[in-house]
Amino acid sequence: MPTVLVTGATRGIGAAIAAALSTRGARVIRHGSKSVDGALGADLADPGAPQQLWHDALELAGGPIDILINNAGRFEANPIEGSDIGWLDGWEDTLRINLTAAAQLSRFAIRHWQRQAIPGRIIHVASRAAYRGDSPAHWHYAAAKAGMIGLHKTIARAYAAEHILSFAITPGFTDTAMADDYLASRGGPALLADIPLGRVATPLEIAAIAVFCALDAPPSMTGAVIDANGASYVR
């Protein structure tokens, strides 16, 4: 079974993905912002952290890493009424973690697979916000996730002939600690009126899609974006 690096795997969706992959027999290397319970610690707000994380993951793997799952993310409000420097810092920090770090890791993974002439897969955990947008305080989050979709599609088209595949998942609201404050700020239960399914997604549901993309999806699905938003946004 393959070796998989999962970023942001110490809680929420990432933890669910790591557990589901382990149940299927994959060897999972987990990343967190800090070293917790055996996870590799790396603060992706640091421009040098993705490279160090990739190096540490390869050393721990003792061989190739077959699959990269870009799940780590930052979700904090950044209202336009804030100070100019504060707003800019919030913008850059979010894009650094949610997009640039994912791009760096994707680049390291693709070059790794090219050098060894082996297949590989990348799964990007993006967001419904990539297509629908988000709240007025979350321009940065929506922009980063839209950028991730553009990154994913470019990778899929560029490297399919080398058996390097790319998949993306775009969850809507998901029941994680990261979303709790946001759900409350948007009215909590009233928010469900916008979701035809009548509830938000669970981390286990998103994990099931990620595991499918990592282990089961046929190669012809490369470039696909899989929505998981309870029909709150259909394309």
C-alpha positions in Angstrom: 0.0 0.0 0.0 1.2 3.5 -0.7 2.8 6.1 1.6 0.7 9.2 2.1 1.6 12.6 3.4 -1.5 14.4 4.9 -1.1 18.0 5.9 -3.2 19.4 8.7 -3.8 15.9 10.0 -4.0 16.5 13.7 -7.7 17.5 13.8 -10.9 17.9 11.8 -11.0 16.7 8.2 -7.2 15.9 8.1 -7.4 13.6 11.2 -10.4 11.8 9.6 -8.6 11.4 6.3 -5.5 10.0 8.1 -7.5 7.5 10.1 -9.5 6.4 7.1 -6.4 5.8 5.0 -4.7 3.9 7.9 -7.8 1.7 8.1 -7.3 0.9 4.4 -3.7 -0.2 5.1 -1.9 2.9 3.8 1.2 4.2 5.6 0.2 7.7 6.7 2.7 10.4 7.5 0.7 13.1 9.4 1.6 16.8 9.6 0.4 19.4 12.1 1.4 22.9 12.9 3.2 21.4 16.0 4.6 18.0 16.7 1.7 16.2 18.4 1.2 12.4 18.8 3.8 11.5 16.2 2.8 14.1 13.6 5.6 16.1 11.9 5.4 19.7 13.1 5.7 22.5 10.6 4.3 26.0 10.7 3.3 26.5 7.1 3.2 30.3 7.7 7.0 30.1 7.5 8.1 30.1 3.8 10.8 27.5 4.5 8.5 25.1 6.4 7.1 23.2 3.4 10.5 22.3 2.2 11.6 21.1 5.6 8.3 19.2 6.0 8.9 17.4 2.7 12.4 16.6 3.6 11.4 15.2 7.0 8.5 13.2 5.5 10.9 11.6 3.0 13.3 10.7 5.7 10.5 9.2 7.8 9.2 7.3 4.8 12.5 5.7 4.0 11.4 5.5 0.4 9.0 7.2 -2.0 6.0 9.2 -0.9 3.2 8.1 -3.3 0.4 10.5 -2.4 0.2 14.0 -1.1 -3.0 15.4 0.5 -3.0 19.2 0.8 -5.5 19.7 3.6 -3.8 22.2 6.0 -5.7 25.4 6.1 -6.3 28.7 8.0 -9.8 30.2 8.4 -9.9 33.4 10.3 -12.0 36.5 9.7 -10.3 39.5 8.1 -12.9 42.3 7.9 -12.1 45.2 5.6 -12.7 47.6 8.5 -9.5 46.6 10.1 -6.2 48.5 9.8 -4.5 48.5 6.5 -1.5 46.6 7.7 -3.6 44.2 9.8 -5.8 43.4 6.7 -2.7 42.9 4.5 -1.1 40.6 7.1 -4.3 38.6 7.4 -4.5 38.3 3.6 -0.9 37.2 3.2 -0.9 34.8 6.1 -4.0 33.0 4.8 -2.7 32.8 1.2 0.7 31.6 2.5 -0.8 28.6 4.4 -3.8 27.8 2.2 -2.3 28.2 -1.3 1.4 28.9 -1.4 2.4 26.1 1.0 0.2 23.7 -1.0 1.9 24.8 -4.2 5.3 24.3 -2.7 4.5 20.8 -1.5 2.9 19.9 -4.8 6.1 21.0 -6.6 8.3 18.9 -4.3 6.0 15.9 -4.8 5.9 16.2 -8.6 9.7 16.6 -8.9 10.1 13.6 -6.6 7.9 11.4 -8.8 9.6 12.7 -12.0 13.1 11.9 -10.7 12.1 8.4 -9.8 9.8 7.8 -12.8 7.0 6.7 -10.6 3.3 7.6 -10.6 1.8 9.9 -7.9 -1.4 11.5 -6.8 -2.2 14.8 -5.2 -5.5 15.5 -3.5 -6.3 19.2 -2.7 -8.9 19.9 -0.1 -10.3 23.2 -1.4 -13.7 24.7 -0.6 -17.1 25.6 -2.0 -15.9 29.2 -1.6 -13.6 28.7 -4.6 -16.8 28.9 -6.7 -19.4 30.6 -4.6 -17.2 33.1 -2.7 -17.5 33.6 1.0 -18.4 36.2 3.6 -17.2 39.8 3.4 -14.7 39.0 6.0 -13.2 36.1 4.1 -12.0 37.4 0.8 -8.6 35.9 1.5 -10.0 32.4 2.1 -12.1 32.4 -1.0 -9.3 33.7 -3.1 -6.9 31.1 -1.8 -9.3 28.2 -2.4 -10.0 29.5 -5.9 -6.2 29.6 -6.5 -6.0 26.0 -5.3 -8.5 24.9 -7.9 -6.5 26.6 -10.6 -3.4 25.0 -9.3 -5.1 21.6 -9.3 -6.4 21.9 -12.9 -3.0 23.0 -14.2 -1.2 20.1 -12.5 -3.8 17.6 -13.9 -3.4 18.8 -17.4 0.4 19.2 -17.3 1.4 15.8 -15.8 -1.2 13.2 -16.7 1.0 11.8 -19.4 3.6 11.0 -16.6 1.0 9.2 -14.5 0.9 12.1 -12.0 -2.7 12.7 -11.1 -4.6 15.5 -9.4 -8.0 15.6 -7.7 -9.8 18.3 -5.7 -12.5 18.3 -3.2 -14.7 21.3 -2.5 -16.5 20.9 0.8 -19.2 23.3 2.0 -19.7 23.8 5.7 -18.2 20.9 7.6 -18.5 20.1 11.3 -15.0 20.9 12.4 -13.5 23.1 15.2 -12.2 25.5 12.5 -15.7 26.3 11.3 -17.5 26.6 14.7 -17.0 30.3 15.2 -17.9 31.1 11.6 -21.1 29.0 11.8 -22.1 30.9 15.0 -21.4 34.3 13.4 -23.6 33.4 10.4 -26.6 32.5 12.5 -25.8 28.9 13.5 -29.0 26.8 12.8 -30.4 29.5 10.5 -27.5 28.8 8.2 -29.0 25.4 7.5 -31.8 27.0 5.6 -29.3 27.5 2.7 -28.4 23.8 2.7 -31.0 21.6 1.0 -29.6 18.5 2.7 -30.5 20.1 6.1 -27.1 19.7 7.7 -23.4 20.4 7.3 -21.0 17.7 6.1 -19.1 15.6 8.6 -15.3 15.1 8.5 -15.9 11.4 7.8 -17.8 12.2 4.6 -15.0 14.4 3.3 -12.5 11.7 4.3 -14.4 9.1 2.4 -14.0 11.2 -0.8 -10.3 11.8 -0.1 -9.6 8.1 0.3 -11.5 7.3 -2.9 -9.4 9.9 -4.8 -6.2 8.6 -3.2 -6.7 4.9 -3.6 -9.6 4.0 -5.9 -10.3 6.8 -8.4 -9.5 5.7 -12.0 -6.8 7.7 -13.7 -9.3 9.1 -16.2 -10.8 11.1 -13.3 -7.6 13.2 -13.0 -8.6 16.9 -13.0 -12.0 16.3 -11.4 -13.4 18.6 -8.7 -15.8 16.8 -6.3 -18.4 18.9 -4.5 -19.6 18.0 -1.0 -21.9 20.8 0.1 -25.3 19.3 0.6 -26.5 20.9 -2.7 -26.0 24.4 -1.3 -24.0 25.2 -4.4 -24.4 23.2 -7.6 -22.5 23.7 -10.8 
